[in-house]
């Protein structure tokens, strides 16, 4: 038996629909739930996601742990939030670069950097250097447990990675986003406390 429920429609509505569309009310009662089911199926299918493995660096693991402790969230959720935050900052910085002006959201959410692209390139290089220093983790259960993280590529995350042109390098995007989050949530807070002491 189907779990599709018919919407409650008053008799007046049925006769109005019949006269406006040329269809009988009973046809509407059948077509409407089918259309709803079709839309829900495609929405769910669009939200289905892939899972990729990201390799974290030691610096990144420590930063993720500090952020996780501060926000009381797991590191996988913070990694997803880091990609969203990186996308937000990238969008704001591109607006700034395009307009030549600083907007307050970007001013309050990013480190004071002379050029956004240079900052990203520098930290991408840091990520690659740290990965090289880490060495091979495959086949080493201790390293795999510490430095390997599954990242679910939801529709939203995939959209952000595409906008960042980082679809093929989600590990880099997590690294950059964690760096920004750590700066904002830990380093700036520490600076603030130091200023008031």
Buried (B, 14 or more C-beta within 10 A) or exposed (E): EEEEEEEEBEEEEBEEBBEEEEEEBEEBBEEBBEEEEEEEEEEEEEEEBEEBEBBBBEBBBEBBEBBBEBEEBEBBEBBBBBBBBBBBBBBBBBBBEEEEEEEEBBEEBBEEEEEBEEBBEEBBEBBBEBBEEBEEBEEEEEBEEBBBBEBEBBEBBBEBBEEBEBBEBBBBBBBBBBBBBBBBBBEEEEEEEEEEE
